[in-house]
Amino acid sequence: MRSVEERLATIEETLKSIHETLQRIETQVTRTNGRVGKLEIWRGLLTGGILVLAATVVPIFLDIVKK
């Protein structure tokens, strides 16, 4: 059976590893958050453009088809 000190050392190593992993994840999230935000803005602009086109082109097209 392992001693208490050995168990504590194992727990401390595991906690250190978890902490390092969380720091890497936090760094990556911080780095990519700006890109994700820019993509969301781009998607909103594209969606708005499509709506404007649909609102203007579809009625004109339907008017032409009726004639």
C-alpha positions as CSV (number, residue, x, y, z in Angstrom):
1,M,0.0,0.0,0.0
2,R,1.2,3.5,-0.8
3,S,1.9,6.0,1.9
4,V,-0.1,9.1,2.4
5,E,2.8,11.2,1.1
6,E,2.8,9.2,-2.2
7,R,-0.9,9.6,-2.6
8,L,-0.7,13.3,-1.9
9,A,2.2,13.6,-4.5
10,T,0.0,11.8,-7.1
11,I,-2.9,14.1,-6.4
12,E,-0.7,17.2,-6.6
13,E,0.7,16.0,-9.9
14,T,-2.8,15.4,-11.3
15,L,-4.0,18.8,-10.1
16,K,-1.0,20.5,-11.7
17,S,-1.6,18.7,-15.0
18,I,-5.3,19.7,-14.9
19,H,-4.3,23.3,-14.2
20,E,-1.9,23.4,-17.1
21,T,-4.5,22.0,-19.4
22,L,-7.0,24.6,-18.3
23,Q,-4.5,27.3,-18.9
24,R,-3.9,26.1,-22.5
25,I,-7.6,25.9,-23.1
26,E,-8.2,29.4,-21.8
27,T,-5.4,30.7,-24.0
28,Q,-6.9,29.0,-27.1
29,V,-10.4,30.3,-26.3
30,T,-9.1,33.9,-25.9
31,R,-7.2,33.6,-29.1
32,T,-10.1,32.3,-31.2
33,N,-12.9,34.4,-29.7
34,G,-12.1,37.4,-31.9
35,R,-12.3,35.2,-35.0
36,V,-15.6,33.7,-34.0
37,G,-17.0,37.2,-33.3
38,K,-15.9,38.4,-36.8
39,L,-17.6,35.3,-38.4
40,E,-20.8,36.1,-36.5
41,I,-20.7,39.7,-37.8
42,W,-20.0,38.5,-41.3
43,R,-22.9,36.0,-41.1
44,G,-25.3,38.8,-39.9
45,L,-24.3,41.1,-42.8
46,L,-24.7,38.3,-45.3
47,T,-28.1,37.4,-44.0
48,G,-29.2,41.0,-44.0
49,G,-28.0,41.4,-47.6
50,I,-29.9,38.3,-48.7
51,L,-33.1,39.7,-47.0
52,V,-32.7,43.1,-48.8
53,L,-32.2,41.4,-52.1
54,A,-35.2,39.1,-51.5
55,A,-37.4,42.1,-50.5
56,T,-36.5,44.0,-53.7
57,V,-35.9,41.4,-56.4
58,V,-38.8,39.0,-55.7
59,P,-41.6,41.6,-56.1
60,I,-40.0,42.8,-59.3
61,F,-39.6,39.3,-60.6
62,L,-43.3,38.5,-59.7
63,D,-44.4,41.7,-61.5
64,I,-42.5,40.7,-64.6
65,V,-43.9,37.1,-64.5
66,K,-47.5,38.5,-64.2
67,K,-47.2,40.5,-67.5
